[in-house]
Amino acid sequence: MIRFSLLFASVAALFVSCASSPDLSRIDIPASGRCPALVTVSGSAEEGGTLNRAAPPAGIKRMKTEEARVLVAQYEADMNEYLAAGNYAAALDSFNKAADILASLKTEPESASTIRETMGTALKAVRVVQVSSPGDTVPGKAFSRSFAIKVTAERDGVETSLAGVPCAVRYPAYREDGSVEDGSADLVTDESGTASFTAPVPATSGKNTVSITANFPIRDAVLVEQLRQDGADRALSVSFVHGVETVKKSIPTTIAILDYDKNGKPLLSYSQTATKLLRPLIQKGFSRIGMADFPRQIAAGDEEKLIAAARAQFGGGVQRFMYGTNRITSLEQGSDGQWTCTMSVELSVWDFVRNEKTYMTTITHTAVGSSEYAAMETARNELAGSLLVDDLRYNL
């Protein structure tokens, strides 16, 4: 793979040049034979040594620009061979060694743009896809399977699985007090290009995210910026839903939500939002749950009187009381004739046994419809029938 004759020739030229008079085209190279890393994208990079690859001669502190160009060309040749073989980790290692030399030159050779373009094109063809995503679990129970991804690249019309790719994981980690913080882990893809992460057993309910990102260490600032501008980094990461549902689904519960019309007036006779919330909650496993009407108490805004009225009506038959409002905050027709409706739900949860408010949430949602009525219906269906349902089943 490595052109030994070229390397020995360049080494010989280096010793000759050291004996000659100083030249303004010379550059400084650290005694270690390596230049400091410029940029690291998505993590740290290690200078992994591999036999039979071009390397700057050890102990040589000064070299001419032409001699540096020869070494860069050899690294580029190595990079191209590794890319052709599907070994992107080794290819990037060769590119980084070339980039270290280029970074120390006062004037880059014309070949610098070529090696960057080749490596950039290769990285833009890399894709990270999900191959395994577990369903929801509950506190204290492990997920049914791991969160797994596969890293592939397309080159010359052929898709190749990439082995040895470092990957960074971000996941919800649970503190002793039950709160959640960001956790991190490192993975490496196997021979099939796959990497799997087994999440810790969740301690509390909640809906969070696990992300796995192909963590290519790039030490060339120019290429880093090019990839960012092209948005190539977005294809290198995938996100999973980390869903942990509440186990508190059988607590006797009653819902009371007051709707307001487009003019801000309370609708005292019927709660569409409560109705649209109830059915999907039952479908998601909630039981012993129903609706109650306290429109005037909710409209009055006196929470203490509302709780007292609910307690008097329920007696000991209800433990959990969900109550709140749904208001239309915006309803407009656009120039295209479409209507846009924005609704905002404010919901609180009171536990009569604990005699305290245990949860509260505010959700705002916007939807579009062909008519005023269609926009309002779509907004209410999506807000109450989906968003609010998920909020409650993951957070109660």
Number of C-alpha atoms within 10 A of each C-alpha: 11 15 13 13 9 14 19 12 12 20 18 11 14 19 13 10 17 15 8 8 7 11 12 8 12 17 17 15 22 14 13 12 16 19 20 13 19 14 17 16 15 15 15 13 18 8 11 7 10 11 7 11 15 24 20 22 17 13 11 17 16 20 22 19 21 13 19 25 20 15 21 27 17 23 26 25 20 24 27 22 16 19 20 13 12 20 19 26 19 21 23 23 25 25 25 23 23 30 26 20 23 20 18 18 18 12 11 15 15 9 13 16 12 12 22 20 14 15 19 17 14 18 20 18 15 22 23 20 17 17 13 15 17 15 12 15 19 19 16 13 12 17 22 12 14 16 23 19 27 21 26 20 22 16 15 7 7 7 14 17 20 22 21 19 22 19 24 18 20 16 22 21 17 17 10 7 7 12 11 17 11 11 12 14 11 15 19 17 20 17 12 14 19 23 26 20 18 12 16 14 16 22 20 19 21 23 17 14 14 20 19 28 23 27 23 23 21 23 25 22 15 15 19 19 11 14 16 11 10 11 12 18 21 14 16 21 20 18 18 17 15 24 22 26 23 17 17 13 19 11 15 17 22 23 23 23 27 27 25 19 13 16 10 11 11 20 15 15 11 14 22 17 21 26 17 18 23 19 15 17 20 15 9 13 12 19 15 12 19 17 18 18 19 19 21 14 17 21 19 10 11 11 14 9 13 19 19 10 13 19 16 10 12 14 10 11 11 20 18 21 24 20 25 23 22 26 20 22 17 13 19 14 16 10 7 7 11 15 20 22 25 20 21 19 22 17 20 16 21 19 17 18 10 10 11 10 14 12 14 16 14 14 15 17 17 20 20 21 18 13 14 17 12 17 23 24 17 16 24 27 17 17 26 23 20 15 16 21 20 19 16 19 22 19 17 16
